[in-house]
Amino acid sequence: MSVPYYVSPEQIIKDKADYARKGIARGRSVVVLQYDDGILFVAENPSRALHKISEIYDRIAFAAVGKYNEFENLRVAGVRLADLRGYSYDRRDVSGRSLANAYAQTLGTIFTEMPKPFEVELVVAELGEESADDQLYRLTFDGSVADEHGFVAMGGSVELISGLLAERWLPGLNLAAGLALAIAVLAGDDRTLAADQLEVAVLERSRQQRKFRRITGPTLSALIPETAPIAEPTVDTEPTA
């Protein structure tokens, strides 16, 4: 009679975590950072149809790295949950925190109960009335949630990018300076990123009702500097429209 093969729960969890981390690290990076009039999302994404950045609700947006089909399923579920809650109760009852908690429960259940974990990492961002009220929630493949401040980086060389952002991000950056900083840390020292290689969107405080706006085409090209060296960013003394 053969002896059944035994693997400890600790080893199973470790193997799942290593598998998910490797899958996420293979993806292109995403940077989310606060600027003077809202929250900026910048992703290295040459595709015009498959988005890493999307609107969830009036003041809430979503960014992701990893396997597209997995985080797209999560995005759609988030949109449905937000619409249902806003319709059943009040639009003000839809919050980034509640969506982050729902995503955390889903990812945690998948990680512990399914043979294969989701190879995804998410950011749920909610725009506040003031910059101090902005919320950035980072969710990892195992359902862990972190309340971030100022900026978040995911995917690719995340440790290097996070280190550069920690050194160079400043509160009150204008949109152009924030975009230049995001492009510089995504590109590194040996590359340049053009407008057609980027997906850029903002949650903009000065907009009415729905705050989400994609920045594409000539508008994006006008904001991108000809070169994007990693330089000390500037801070506007007055907010830009």
C-alpha positions in Angstrom: 0.0 0.0 0.0 1.5 3.3 -1.1 1.9 6.1 1.4 0.1 9.3 0.3 2.3 12.2 -0.5 2.2 14.9 2.2 2.9 18.6 1.7 2.7 20.9 4.7 0.2 23.8 4.6 3.2 26.2 5.1 4.9 24.9 2.0 1.6 25.1 -0.1 1.1 28.7 0.9 4.8 29.6 0.1 4.6 27.9 -3.3 1.4 29.8 -4.1 2.9 33.1 -3.1 6.1 32.5 -5.1 4.1 31.5 -8.1 1.9 34.7 -7.9 4.9 37.0 -7.3 6.7 35.7 -10.4 3.7 36.1 -12.6 3.1 39.7 -11.4 6.8 40.6 -11.8 6.7 39.6 -15.4 4.2 42.3 -16.2 4.8 46.0 -17.1 4.7 48.4 -14.2 2.0 50.8 -13.1 2.4 54.0 -11.1 -0.3 55.8 -9.1 0.5 59.1 -7.5 -1.2 62.2 -6.0 -0.9 65.5 -7.7 -2.3 68.9 -6.8 -5.7 68.5 -8.5 -6.2 64.7 -8.0 -4.7 61.3 -8.5 -2.7 60.3 -11.6 -2.4 56.8 -13.1 0.4 55.9 -15.5 0.9 52.4 -16.9 3.3 51.1 -19.5 0.8 49.7 -21.8 1.1 49.8 -25.7 -2.4 48.2 -26.1 -5.2 50.6 -27.0 -7.9 48.1 -26.2 -6.8 46.2 -23.1 -6.8 48.7 -20.2 -4.9 48.4 -17.0 -6.6 51.6 -15.7 -10.4 52.0 -15.5 -13.2 53.9 -13.8 -15.2 52.1 -11.1 -17.6 54.8 -9.9 -17.9 58.6 -9.8 -14.8 59.3 -7.7 -13.2 55.8 -7.7 -10.8 54.3 -10.1 -8.9 51.0 -10.5 -5.4 50.0 -11.7 -4.0 46.6 -12.0 -1.0 44.5 -13.1 -0.8 40.8 -13.8 -3.0 38.5 -15.9 -5.5 40.5 -17.8 -8.3 38.1 -17.7 -8.1 37.8 -13.9 -8.0 41.5 -13.1 -10.6 42.2 -15.7 -13.0 39.8 -13.9 -12.3 41.7 -10.7 -12.8 45.1 -12.3 -16.2 44.1 -13.7 -17.3 42.7 -10.4 -16.3 45.9 -8.7 -18.3 48.0 -11.2 -21.4 45.8 -10.6 -21.0 46.0 -6.8 -20.6 49.8 -6.9 -23.6 50.2 -9.2 -25.8 48.0 -7.1 -24.8 49.7 -3.8 -25.3 53.2 -5.3 -28.7 52.2 -6.8 -30.0 50.4 -3.7 -28.9 53.0 -1.1 -27.1 56.3 -2.1 -24.2 57.2 -4.4 -22.4 58.5 -1.4 -22.5 55.0 0.2 -20.1 53.7 -2.5 -16.6 54.1 -1.1 -13.1 53.0 -2.1 -12.7 51.3 1.3 -15.8 49.1 0.8 -14.6 48.1 -2.6 -11.1 47.4 -1.3 -12.6 45.2 1.4 -14.7 43.3 -1.1 -11.7 42.7 -3.3 -9.6 41.6 -0.3 -12.2 39.0 0.6 -12.3 37.7 -2.9 -8.6 37.5 -3.4 -8.1 35.9 0.0 -10.6 33.2 -0.6 -9.1 32.4 -4.0 -5.6 32.3 -2.6 -6.4 29.9 0.3 -9.1 27.7 -1.4 -8.1 27.4 -5.1 -5.2 25.4 -6.4 -3.9 28.4 -8.4 -3.9 32.0 -7.0 -4.7 35.0 -9.0 -1.6 36.6 -10.5 -2.8 40.1 -9.9 -2.0 43.2 -7.8 -4.6 46.1 -7.6 -4.9 49.7 -6.5 -8.3 51.1 -5.7 -8.2 54.9 -5.5 -10.8 57.3 -4.2 -10.7 61.0 -4.8 -11.5 63.2 -1.8 -12.7 66.8 -1.5 -9.2 67.7 -0.5 -5.9 66.0 -1.2 -5.7 65.0 2.4 -8.9 63.0 1.9 -7.6 61.0 -1.1 -7.5 57.2 -0.5 -5.1 54.8 -2.1 -5.6 51.1 -1.3 -3.1 48.5 -2.6 -4.2 44.9 -2.7 -2.0 41.9 -3.2 -2.7 38.4 -4.6 -3.4 37.0 -1.1 -6.0 39.6 -0.2 -3.7 41.8 1.9 -4.7 45.5 2.0 -2.3 48.4 2.5 -3.5 52.0 2.9 -0.9 53.9 0.9 -0.1 57.7 0.9 1.3 59.8 -1.9 2.2 57.1 -4.4 2.0 53.4 -5.3 4.0 51.3 -7.7 3.1 47.8 -8.9 4.6 45.1 -11.2 7.9 44.9 -12.9 10.9 46.4 -11.0 8.6 47.5 -8.2 11.3 47.9 -5.6 13.4 50.1 -7.7 10.5 52.2 -8.9 9.1 52.6 -5.3 12.6 53.7 -4.1 12.8 56.4 -6.8 9.3 57.6 -6.0 10.1 57.8 -2.3 13.1 60.0 -3.1 11.5 62.3 -5.7 7.8 62.6 -5.1 6.6 65.8 -3.4 3.1 66.8 -2.3 1.6 69.4 -4.6 3.1 68.4 -7.9 1.2 69.7 -10.9 0.0 67.3 -13.6 2.9 67.8 -16.0 5.5 67.3 -13.2 3.7 64.3 -11.9 3.5 62.7 -15.3 7.2 63.5 -16.0 8.2 61.8 -12.7 6.0 58.7 -13.4 7.5 58.3 -16.9 11.0 58.8 -15.6 10.8 56.1 -13.0 8.9 53.7 -15.3 11.5 54.1 -18.1 14.7 54.0 -15.9 18.0 55.3 -17.1 18.3 53.3 -20.3 14.9 53.8 -22.0 12.5 56.4 -23.2 8.7 56.0 -23.3 6.6 57.6 -26.0 2.9 58.5 -25.7 1.8 55.4 -27.7 3.5 53.2 -25.1 1.6 54.7 -22.2 -1.9 54.5 -20.7 -2.6 57.6 -18.6 -5.7 58.7 -16.7 -6.6 61.0 -13.8 -9.2 61.4 -11.1 -9.6 65.2 -11.4 -11.0 67.2 -8.5 -12.0 70.1 -10.7 -14.3 68.0 -12.9 -18.0 67.9 -12.1 -19.8 64.6 -11.2 -17.7 61.8 -12.8 -14.0 62.6 -12.0 -12.3 60.0 -14.2 -10.7 61.2 -17.4 -8.4 59.4 -19.8 -5.5 61.5 -21.3 -4.7 60.4 -24.8 -3.6 61.6 -28.2 -2.4 65.2 -28.6 -3.3 66.1 -25.0 -0.9 63.4 -23.7 1.8 64.2 -26.3 1.7 67.9 -25.2 2.2 66.9 -21.5 5.1 64.5 -22.1 8.5 66.2 -22.2 10.8 65.3 -25.1 13.1 63.5 -22.7 12.1 62.2 -19.2 15.3 62.2 -17.1 14.9 61.4 -13.4 15.1 65.0 -12.2 13.9 66.8 -9.1 10.2 67.7 -9.8 8.8 71.1 -9.4 5.8 72.1 -7.3 3.2 74.6 -8.4 2.3 77.4 -6.0 -1.1 77.6 -7.6 -3.4 74.7 -8.7 -3.7 74.1 -12.4 -7.0 73.5 -14.2 
